[in-house]
Amino acid sequence: MVQIDKIKELSLLEGENVIDCIEGNAWNDNPNPLMRLWMLIVRIFWLIFGVRIRTYLVVTNFRAVEIDRKTILWGLLKGSFVVMTLNRHSISSVGYGMDSSWFISRKYYFAMANASGDIKMTFKGNKEDLFRFCANMDRLIATSAKSV
């Protein structure tokens, strides 16, 4: 689980508590080794200039939040960030999956469909954490269905 205090862009509402959080990337979800090799070259370039792009998904007792963050100069300077609140009534489905390519490359990912579009995020962590996060998202959706 990601330490929530390292995500400074998240502002909690009154009475809101963080239930779960995952980290990954939403810009390279391809398991193809050739695409991953290309992205490795891009990442080496980014490493030289200290560029880092991360995506966080946070589940609270009220909502789900997607945070895309880019830092430069090895995290010393903020490049940009986007914080998107996903209303729990707008989330239609969540799930997870595994992509493999050429039988040598496997990536687990989190998938979510909502009113503003689909999110597919390559998951950074173990399979059990991904399953737990999906269960917490399911509970958030289920509580919103009861309150309608």
N, C-alpha and C positions, 0 to 999 in steps of 0.2 A: 504494500500500500504506500502511496505517495504521501510524504509529509505535507500536510495542507498549509502549514505556515510558510513553506517555500513558494507558494503561489500568492504573491502579493496583489495580483490584479483582482482577486475574488473578494467582493464585499458581501458579507452575509446580512440578510434581513433580520429584523427584530424577531427573536424566538426561533431562528433558523439554526439547525445543527447539521454538520457534515456527517453523512452516513458512510460514504465510500468515495474513492478517487482512483482513477487509473491514468497512466501516462503512456504515450506512444507517439506515432506519427501518422498524419493523415495525408502526407504528400508523397509517400512511397509505399504503396501497399501491394506492389507487384512481386510475386515470388519467383519470377523468371530470372535465372542467374545472369543472363546478359543485361537485363535492366538493372539488376542489383549491382553488377559490375560498373555500369555507367554511373549509377548513383554513388558508388564508392568513389569514383573519380571526382564527382561533384562534391562529395563530402570532404575529400582531401583538400580540395580548393577552399571549401568553407572552413576547414580546420586551420588552414594557413592564415585566413583572415578572421578567425574566431567567430564564425557565424554558427548559430545553433537554433534550430527550429523544433519546437515541441508542441504537442497537443495534449491537453488534459481534459478529462471528463469527470465532473464532480456530481455526485448525487447527494442532495440534502433532503430534509423532510418535507420541503415545499416544492422543489424544482430540480431540474438537471441543468448543468451549466457546462458549456464547451468553451475552453480557453485555448487559443492559438497564440503562441508567444515566440518571437524571434529576438535573439540577443546577438550583439556583435562585440568584438574584442574580448572573446572568452567570457562573456557574461558581465563585463564591466559596464557596458552601455546597453540600454534597451533599444532594440531596433524598431519593433512594433509589437502590438498585441491586439487581439480581438476577443472580447468576452461576449458570448451569446447565451442568453437565458432561454432554455427550452421549456416552455410551459408543459407541465405534466399532462394536461388535457390534449395537447397537440401531438404527443408521442403515440404513434400507432403500433409500433412493434420494435422489439429489440432482439438481438441474437448474437451468436458468435459463430465462427467457422475457422477452417484451416485451408489454406491454399498450398499446393505443392507444385513444383515444376521440375521436370526431369528427374524425379524421384530422389533428389538430393537436397532440395531447398524447401523448407516448411516454414510457414508463417501463420500464427494465430491472429485473428482479427476480431474486432467488435463491430457490429453493424446495428444501425438504428434508422428507422424510417419515421419521419415526422412531417408536419404540415409545411415546414420550410425546406425540406429536402432530405436526402439520405446522407448519413455519415458512415464511412467505413474507415476504421482506424487500425493500423497494425499495432498490435498490443506488445508492450514492453513489460514482461513479467512472466510468471508461470501460469499454467492452465487453470489451476485451482483459484487463483486470484481473479482470473477472467470470469470463471463460472460464478464466483461470489458476487462480482460486480453486476453481472447480468441478472442474478436473483434479486439484488437490491433495486435495480432498475424496474424489474417486473413488479416488485412490491410497490414502488412509487406509482406505476401505471395502474395497478389494481386499486390503490387507495383513491386515485383520481376517478376511477370508474364508479366507486361506491359513493363518492361525494357529489356526483352529477345528479 
